[in-house]
């Protein structure tokens, strides 16, 4: 965008200098050249600033991703622990139910 502005400024300056008196053409061309150089420096500074901001944003994104990954691992571990406890409880309940059924079956066979 800045380069396009630079080119348009240079074109306008050259066009205006061509329309004026012929003795001022060199002076106007020199002024246009100086203005173009100024705009080019500003564009270069803007590009540098954007590059730095992009690099900083990338670093922040990487840090946030790492932190989110750590939190996800911790949450997964916690859920895994809870699942093991629930599975152990379910196994105990199933064992108790099997024992009760076996006791009833023994009592039913013994009473016949």
Beta strands, then each sheet from edge to edge (+ up, - down):
end
